Amino acid sequence: MFLPKYPDNPTPPPAHTHTPTDPAPMRRSALPAVSVSTGAVVAVLTGGVVLTALLAAVAVSAISVAIAAVVLRSLLRDHNRR
């Protein structure tokens, strides 16, 4: 009763056959030559190192300020209770 009814031939034959043709030759546009000098690479690497160091310094400073704020709040709370 609930069994599916399958067709006799589940895969019909293809309507047409594909005949490969010769691919059109690829025409590449002439790109300008890009040369990267050693000075530019050194400048980018130095800039990356400096920015990374500054970011790390800001993060360490923020953490130390947060710790100092928690300690001061704790000391002031104990001082106000007396």
C-alpha positions in Angstrom: 0.0 0.0 0.0 2.7 2.5 0.9 5.4 1.1 -1.3 6.7 3.4 -4.0 6.2 2.5 -7.7 9.4 2.8 -9.7 9.5 3.3 -13.5 10.6 0.4 -15.6 13.6 2.4 -17.1 14.8 5.0 -14.6 17.5 6.5 -16.8 16.3 7.5 -20.3 18.9 7.6 -23.1 20.4 11.0 -23.8 18.6 13.1 -26.5 21.9 14.1 -28.2 25.5 13.3 -27.9 28.1 16.0 -27.0 30.8 16.3 -29.5 33.8 18.3 -28.2 35.1 21.1 -30.3 38.6 22.6 -30.3 38.8 25.2 -27.6 39.3 28.8 -28.7 42.8 30.0 -28.0 43.1 32.0 -24.8 44.1 35.5 -25.4 45.9 37.0 -22.5 46.1 40.7 -22.0 49.6 42.1 -21.4 49.9 42.9 -17.7 52.4 45.4 -16.5 55.5 44.0 -14.8 55.4 44.5 -11.1 58.7 44.6 -9.3 58.9 44.7 -5.5 62.1 46.3 -4.2 63.8 45.0 -1.1 63.4 48.4 0.6 59.6 48.2 0.3 59.5 44.7 1.8 61.7 45.8 4.7 59.5 48.9 5.2 56.3 46.8 5.3 57.9 44.2 7.7 59.2 46.9 10.0 55.9 48.7 10.0 54.1 45.5 10.9 56.5 44.7 13.8 56.2 48.3 15.2 52.4 48.2 15.0 52.3 44.8 16.6 54.5 46.0 19.4 52.4 49.1 20.0 49.2 47.0 20.1 50.8 44.6 22.6 51.9 47.6 24.7 48.4 49.0 24.7 46.9 45.7 25.7 49.4 45.2 28.6 48.7 48.8 29.7 45.0 48.3 29.7 45.2 45.1 31.7 47.5 46.7 34.3 45.2 49.7 34.6 42.2 47.4 35.1 44.1 45.5 37.8 45.1 48.7 39.6 41.4 49.9 39.4 40.2 46.7 41.0 42.8 46.9 43.8 42.1 50.5 44.5 38.4 49.9 44.6 38.9 47.1 47.1 41.1 49.2 49.3 38.7 52.1 49.2 35.7 49.9 50.0 37.6 48.5 53.0 38.6 52.0 54.1 34.9 53.2 53.9 33.6 50.3 56.0 35.7 51.4 59.0 
